[in-house]
């Protein structure tokens, strides 16, 4: 039979509250409401379907503090990651949030009411402490720490939920199972032992061999349970990954494995996250969990060192294994033996036997350049899927983001670049000039810092959509602040898919030259006070700290500048 849920009872709030769904839906129309973020949406789905059992809502301050300090809820139940509903000060004020307030929580995609929270408390977290306790360091090189400081709002509200309905999904619906549904599936098939495999990456032959070996050794079946919520920025998108998983499933022995998708927002929390993953898989009915080397690790810190030790996650899960009541299966590093055409664990290969491996870096290089990927490493169907989503560099889109003062020459450079790239062919080329975007997309915005931020965010959004489709995009706003340029880079790299190639080009023409050659007289009007918030006059231009290229029309001709940008693209394999 399936493993017992964490805490003993599966907290399926959707099923529990089904008899009062109509009443809750009507109430949701009359009470304050919050639109969830993407991460909050993932968390809410797994709270209300029982994936986060024994949680029945977002954590109160007592539970939150206890989890940070002791890896336990206040009642002593093991739980390793804080699950919070963050709100802004303006939300607290405008919605009148206080203990006892009932708030409808709505889906950001379709505005549907998903649940009602009854607020138990409102508290202000110490984000530095949370970063250190939950993730090991207050280092923004960690994606969860960066998210905490840059996107999480100032206050948390805790309280239990009443579920109205689960979020509606339109992708891979047949592969989405709640814990109750997956448990029923296991029971129907008489699966008594289930080895869960957690992944956020594409799978190849070594992963198939690893999971088959783990299952056979334990007389168990395999649950391929990939994350399709938020993962690490830069990861392969979930649409591509699911197509990869679908193509690899027929490679398993008949009846051995099952594929189900997990709408989890990962935190990349290493050892703590491994415990969390074990709790979640236990709630979905698994009896075993494969815990990898550097499981859920975020990579390098700001000093170039690993955030966590390679086996820290395995050590921590093993420490709490009896309490978790799910058996840890250590991930075995597999290697290919060409002499016998098979995979074996590295530590079981006799000395002197030839082995072959392809690293993740080498795989990405082959995908980027179109170099062959051998069948001993991955299945042709998998490679074909990856190549469809991640074409060679010469077929990928890119964004050239030109930033500089008004009349610095960035618009002229942008137009010249557009002509040059159109001449070369191979991609559509889009030019997003600052003044054009202001007129067409952002006419209602002023030149306050907030207005500038929104304007640049819109430019970055459009650029990401275009470059994801393989276009070359030239954007030429002033973009005076380091923060807005960083935000633009993040939007393009995270949303641009294979086209998330972003190059910041600083057009560093001196202010004196820009002002002296300004035939339209904008600087003169700003000097007379007729234009307020004019960059370089009464508003600052922050010199870019990490420009990919710096140019200056007082030192270089436009053709020379264009040529240097073309060389930058060629150096990066994009032309």
N, C-alpha and C positions, 0 to 999 in steps of 0.2 A: 504493500500500500504506500501511497505518497507520504512524504515526510510531514509531520505535524507543523502547523504554522508557528511562527515566532510568537511566543507569549501564550500559545495554546489554542487561540481562536482566530480564525481568519476574519479580519475586520472589513468585510465587503459592505461598504456603506451604501452603494447603489442598490444592492439587493435589500438591505435592511430598511431603507427609506422609500422603497418603491410604493408601498401602500399610501404614503402621504405626498407623493410626487406632485399631484395636481395642486394641492394646497401650497406647497413650497414654491411652485412655479408662479402662482398668483401672488404670493407674498413678495417674490423677487421683483415684481413690477412696482412695488410701493415703497421699497426700502433703499437706502444708499447702496451704491455699487462700485466695485473696483474692476478695472480691466486688467487681467493677469498678464504678466510678462511670459515669454516663452519658457523660461525655467520654472516659474511658478505653475504654469500649465502642466508641465511634466510632473512636478511634485504633486499637484492636486490629483492628477489621474491615478497615480500610484498610491496616494492616501485613500482615495474613495473606492478603488477596486481591491484593496487589501494587500497590495504589493509592499507597502511600508508597515504592515502589521507589526506591532500592536498600536501604531499611531491611529488616532481618530480625528486628527486635525493638525494644524500648524503648532509648533512648540511654544509653550508658555516660557516665561523667563526662567522658572525653576528647572524645567526640563532642559532648556537650552544650556543653562549654566552647568547642569549636571553632566550633560553629554560632553561639553568641552572639557570639563575637569576630570571626569571619571569614566567616560565612554558608556554612560548609563543614563537612562531616564530617571526621574526623581524616585520612582517606585523600585528602582534597582534593576530593571530590565536592560540587558545589553543593547546598546544602540550607539553608533559611532559617528554619525554625521548629523549636524544640526539642520533641521528642516524648518525654514522660516518664511513667513509672509511679510515682506518688507514694504513699507509705505512711506511717503514723504510727509514732511511737516504740513504742507498745504493740503494733503489728503486728510490728515488728522483734523485740521481746522475746518475744511470745507464740508467734510462728511460728518463732523461731530463725533468722531470715533472716541469711545470711552468703554469701560467694562460694561457689558450688557448690550452694547450696540449689535444689531444684526445687519450684516452686509452681504449683498449678492456678489458672487465672484463670477465674472463673465469671461468667455473665451475671446482672446484678442482677434481671432480669425473671422468669426461670424457673429460675435456679440451674444451668443447663447448663454443663458444662465446655467451654470454647472453645479453650483453649490451655494449654501448660505453658511457663513461663519458667525458664531456667537462669540463676540470678543470677550476674553477673560482678562487679558492684560495688554498694556502697551509699554514697550521698554526700548531703551536706546542702547544698542550694543557697543562695546568697545571693539572696533573693527581690527585694530592692531592685535589685541589679545585673541580675537577669533582666528585671525590668520595664523598666529603662532601656535595656538592650541590645536586647531583643526588640521592645518596643513604643514606645520613644522617651522614656518618662517614667514615673516612679513616681507616677502620678496615678490614684487610685481612681475617677475619672470614666470611665476606660477600663475597659470590662467585663472584659477579660482580666486587667487588673491587679487589679481588685476580686476576681475569681475566684482569682487567684494568692494574694492575702493572706488571703482569707476562707474558701476551700474547699480549696486545695491543701495537702496534709499536709507534714510537716516534712522527710521524706527522699525521695530518688529511688532506685529500683533499676534498674540497667541489665542487659540480657542478651538473648540471642536467644530466639525463640519456636519452639515446635513446635505446629503447628495441629491441633486435633482436629476442629473443625467451625466454619462461619460462624454468626453469630447468626441466629436465626430471626425473620423479619419476617412480620407478618400484614396489613400495609397495603401496597397498591400493589405486590404481589409481581411482577407482569408488567413493571413499570417499573424494577426493580432489576437492574442488570447489573454483574458484576465486570469488571475491566479485560480479562481474557481473553475474556469473553462479548461485550463491546462491540467488541473488535478483530475477533472472528469475524464479528459482524454487519456491520461495515464491509466486511470482505473479501467476504462473501457478496453484498453490494450493489454491490461494485466502487467504493466510495467511496475515492478516493485523497487528496482534500483535505477536511478537516473543520474547520469553524470552531466552536469551543466557546463557548457563552455561559453565564457564571457568574452566578447570581442567587440572592438570598434574599428577593426581593420579588415581588408579583404582576406579571404582564406585561400591557401594554396595547398599543394599536395602534402607538405609537412604537417599542416594543421589537421588534415583528414587522417593521416597516419597516426598522429598523436592521440586524437580523440578515439579512434577505433581501438588502438592499443589500450587506452585507459579503460574503455568499456569492457573489452574482452577480459582484461585482468580481474575485473570486479563482477563479471557476469551481469553486466548492466546495459542499459540503453543510453543513447546520447541525446541531450537537448542542446541544439545550437541556439543560443539565446543572445543575439547581438543587440547592442544599444542603437536605437534609432531616434533618440532625443538629442540633447546637446552633448557633443563630445569635445575633443580638443580642437581649438582653431587650427585650420589647415588640414584636418583629416579628410579622407575621401568621403564625399557626400553619401548619405544613406541610400539614395536611389541606386547609385552604382553598386554599393556594397550588397544590397539585397539581391540585385540581379546576379551578383557573383555567388552569393549563398545559394540562390535557387539553382544555379548551374552546377554547383558542387554536390548538392544533395543526392542526385542519382548515382554518385560515385561511392556512396556508402552501401554496405551490404543491405539487402532488402529487409526492411522492417527494423533496422537498427536505430535510425536517427530521426529526429523531428526538428523542424525549424519553426521558431516563434520569435516575434520581435518584441523588444522591451523599450517602452517610451521613457527612458531614464535620462535625466539631465546629470551627466557625470560631473564630478568635481575634480577628478584627477588627483585624489587624495591619498594615493599610495596605500600604506598599511591600514589606515582607518577605512578607506574606501573598500578594501578587500573584505573587511568584516561586514560592511554595508552590503556588498554584493552577495556575500554568503547568506545574510538575513533575507534579502530579496529572493534569491533562488530557493531558499527554504520555504518561503511563502508561496512560491510557484510550484512547490511539490518536489523539488530536486533533493536527492539524498547525498550527492557529492558535487563538489565544485573544483574545477581546475583553476589553480592559482598560479599565475605566471611569474616569471622573473621580472622584477620591477613592475609588479601588477598595478595597473592604473597610475603609473608614474607619469609626471608631466615633462620629463626630460631634464635639462640643465638649469641651474639657478643662475643668478646674475654674475656669479663668479666663475661660471663654466663648469661647475661641479654638479653631480646628480643630486636631486632633492632628497632621494631616499636610497638606501642601500639595496642591492639587487634582490636580497632575500628577506628584507624587513617585513613585507606583506605576509609571506609564508610563515614567518616566525610568530607574528601577531595572531594570525588566524589559528595556528596550531595551539597557541596559548589559551584561546577561548573555545577550542573545538568541542569540548564536552558540553559547554553551555550553549553553543550554537546548534549542536546536534546535527551537523552536516559535515561529512568527511572531506577534508582537503586532499586534493590530488595535485601534487607538485608538478608544475609544467616541466616536461623533459625536452631539452634542446635536441631536435632531430637533425640528422645529416643524411645526405644521399650517398649510397654506395654504388658506383657505376658498375662494378664487377658483377654484382648480383641483382642490379636494378631494383633496389629496395631502400627504404628509410629505416634507420635505427637510431636509438638514443646515442648521443655522442659518447657517453661514458660506458657504453657497451660495445663500442667498435674496437676490434683487436688492433694492437699496435702495428703500424705499417700498412694497414689497409687504406687504399685510396678513397677519399671522400670529396664531395663537391657541395658547395653552398653558394647562394646568392644573397648578399645582404640587402636590407631595405634600401640603402643608398644606391646600390648597384641596380636594383629593380627600378627605382625611380629614374635613374639615368637611362636605362634601356627604354622605358616608356617614353621618356622625353625625346630621345633621339631616334626612336623607331628601331633600335637594335633588336635582334631576335631574343626571345625568351624561351628557353628549352622546355620540352614537355616533361622532363624529369623534375623540373621545378614547379610548374603550374600547368593546369589543364588548358587546352586550346580555347575552350569556351570561356574560361575565366579571363585569359589574356585578351580575347576578342572584346569582352565587355569593358575591360579597363582601357583598352585603346580607343574604344568609342567615346568614352567619357573624358579621357586624358590623352588627346592627340599629341603628336610631337610638337616641340616648341615653335617650330616654323608655322604651325597651324593654330597656335593659341593666341588669344587676344591679349592686349596690354593697355595700360593707362599711363600716359605721359602727363604728369600734373605740374604745370608751370605756375610758379608763384613769384610775385614781385610787386613792386609799387605800381600805381597807376602811371601809364605812359613809360613803363620800363622797357617796352619792346616785346613783352610776352605775347601780345595779340598778333603782332607781325610775325614773330617766330612760329606761333601756332598755325597761322595761315600758310606759311612757307613749308612747315612740316607736313601739313595736310596735302599740299600739292606734291611734295616729294614722295610720300607714302602711297598716294594714289597712282603716281607714275610707276612705282615698283609693282603694284598690283598684289593679288593674293588675299587681301582683306578689305572689307569696307572700312572707311575711315570717317570718324565723327569728330567734329570740332565743337567744343562747349566753351565759348568765350564768356567771360564774367558778365559783361554788359548784356549779352544776348540772353543768358540764363536769368539774369535779374528781370529783364523785361517780360520773358515768356513764362517763367516758372515761379519767380519770387517777387512779383511786383508789389505784393502787399507787405513785404518785409522792409524794415528799416535797416540802419547801419549800426545798431547796438550790438554788443558782443553776442547776445542771444540771436538776433536777426542774422548776423554773419554766420553763426554756427549752423542755423537751420538751412541757410542758403548753400553752404558747402556740403552739408549732409545730403541735400537734394541732388547736387552735382555728383557726389560720390555714388549715390543710389543709381542714378541714370547710367553713370560710367560702368558700374558693376554689372548692370543688366546687359549693357552692350558688349562688354568684354567677355562675359560668360558665353555669349554667342559667337565669339571669335573675332570681334571687331577690334580695330585700333582706335583708341579714344585719346584725344588731346583736350585736356581741360586747362583753362587759363584764367582762373579767378585770382584776385589779390591774395585771399587766404592769409591774413596778417598774423594769425596766432598759431603758435606751435600746437596747441591742443586741437584746433580744428583740422590742421593738416594730419595729425596723428589719427584723428577720428576718421578722416577720409581714407587714409591708408588701410585702417582696420576694416572699414566697410568693403572696400574693393578686395582685399586679400581674403576676407572671410566669406564674402558673398559672390565673388567672381568666378568660383569654380576653377577650372583649369586656366581660365583667363585672368586669374587674380595676380597678374604681374604688374606691380605698381612702381613707378619711378618718379621721384620728387626732383624737379629741376628748379633750382633757385636762379631766377633772373635778377642778378645782383647789381643792376644799373644804379648808380648813386642818385640820391634824392635831388641833388643840385642839378644834375643833367635832366632828370625827369621833369623837374619844375621849369627849367629854362626852355625846354623844347615842347612844352605843353601848348599846342596851338589852340586847343579848345578852352583854355583859361580856367580849368577846374581848380588848379592850385591857387590861382589868384583869388578866386571866389572864396576858397577855404581860408586864405589869409585874411580876407575882409570879414570873415565870420558869417558869410552867406551859406556856407555848407558846414554842417557840424559833423564831428566824428570822422574827419577825413584822414585816411591813413598817411602817416608821415608828417602831418601838420598838427592835429590835435588828437590823434590816436596813434598808438604805437604799431610798428611793424617789427615782429620778433624774428630775428634772423634764424633760418632753419638750422637745426643742430645736426641733422642727418640727411642732408641733400645727397642724392645719387650723382648729381652733376651741378656745378655752379658756372654760370655764364654771365657776360656783361657786354652790352652792345657798345660801350665806349672803348672796349678792348678788342672786340672781335666783330667781324662782319656777320650779317645774318646767314649767308651761306656757310661760313665757318661754324657758326653755332649749330645750324641744322645738321651739318656733317658730323659734328661731335656727338649729337644725339643719335644719329643713325649708327655711329660706331658703338655707342652704348648698347643699343638694341642688338647689334651684331655680336658683340661680346657676350651677351646673355642668351645667344642662340635663337633669337626671335626673328631674325631676318636671314 
